[in-house]
Amino acid sequence: MTVRPDNRLADGPMQTVGCDTCGARVEVRKSSWEQTSIQWHADAVEACLERRAASPRPGPNGATFSGCQALRQAISAAAVRGELGIQDSDPLPVNPEAHDQDEVART
């Protein structure tokens, strides 16, 4: 049996993105607007304020960190500005609810 190589990183390598709040720098790859892969390094784990403040929860996966909101916003902003490549060629999805709220606010 032949193992097929995974060429995803060759097509779109991970890029460094820094958090605007704590300065933690992580490696990021966006396959689409909805899917993001993040590689944390030891120095980023130590620098992340939200990660340090997270309390372990009960259960076998209690130490799982659900994510940093500040870093999520930095990654999203980098993608919108075009600084972080997105492998999927689909345009940025539009939130119809936000559009409706904008219309209401203008009236």
C-alpha positions in Angstrom: 0.0 0.0 0.0 1.3 3.4 -1.0 1.0 6.3 1.5 -0.2 9.5 -0.2 1.9 12.5 0.9 0.2 15.4 2.6 0.9 18.4 0.4 -1.3 20.9 2.2 1.6 22.7 3.8 3.5 22.8 0.5 0.5 24.6 -1.1 -0.1 26.9 1.8 2.5 26.9 4.5 1.8 28.2 8.0 2.4 31.9 8.6 3.3 33.7 11.8 0.6 35.9 13.4 1.1 37.9 16.5 -1.5 38.6 19.2 -2.2 42.4 19.5 -2.9 42.0 23.3 0.1 39.9 24.6 2.4 39.7 21.7 2.3 35.8 21.5 3.4 34.7 18.1 1.9 31.5 16.7 2.0 29.7 13.3 -1.3 29.8 11.5 -2.8 28.3 8.3 -6.3 29.1 7.1 -7.8 26.5 4.8 -11.0 28.5 4.6 -12.7 31.4 6.4 -14.2 28.9 8.8 -11.2 26.6 9.4 -8.0 27.7 11.0 -5.0 25.5 12.2 -2.8 27.0 14.9 0.6 25.8 16.1 1.5 27.1 19.6 5.2 27.3 20.6 6.3 27.2 24.2 7.1 31.0 24.3 3.6 31.8 22.9 2.0 29.5 25.6 3.8 31.4 28.3 3.0 34.8 26.8 -0.7 34.3 26.3 -2.7 36.1 29.0 -5.9 34.2 28.3 -4.2 30.8 28.3 -2.4 31.5 31.6 -5.7 32.7 33.2 -7.7 29.6 32.0 -8.6 27.2 34.9 -8.6 23.5 34.3 -12.1 22.0 34.2 -13.1 18.6 35.7 -12.9 15.5 33.6 -10.3 13.8 31.4 -10.0 16.7 29.0 -10.2 19.4 31.7 -6.8 20.9 30.8 -8.0 21.5 27.2 -7.7 25.2 26.3 -10.6 26.3 24.2 -8.8 29.2 22.6 -7.7 32.8 23.0 -10.3 35.4 21.9 -7.6 38.1 21.4 -5.5 35.8 19.2 -8.7 34.8 17.3 -9.4 38.4 16.5 -5.8 39.0 15.5 -5.9 36.1 13.1 -9.2 37.2 11.6 -7.9 40.7 11.1 -4.8 39.5 9.4 -6.9 37.4 7.0 -9.2 40.3 6.2 -6.2 42.6 5.6 -4.8 40.0 3.2 -1.7 39.4 5.4 -2.7 35.8 6.1 -3.4 33.7 3.0 -6.6 31.6 2.8 -6.4 28.4 0.7 -10.1 28.4 -0.2 -10.8 30.8 -3.0 -14.4 31.6 -1.8 -14.9 35.2 -0.8 -15.4 36.2 2.8 -18.9 35.1 3.9 -21.3 37.8 4.6 -23.4 37.7 7.8 -27.0 38.6 6.6 -28.0 39.4 10.2 -25.2 42.0 10.4 -26.3 43.5 7.1 -29.9 43.7 8.3 -28.8 45.4 11.5 -26.9 48.0 9.4 -30.0 48.7 7.4 -32.1 49.2 10.5 -29.4 51.5 12.0 -29.5 53.7 8.9 -33.3 54.2 9.0 
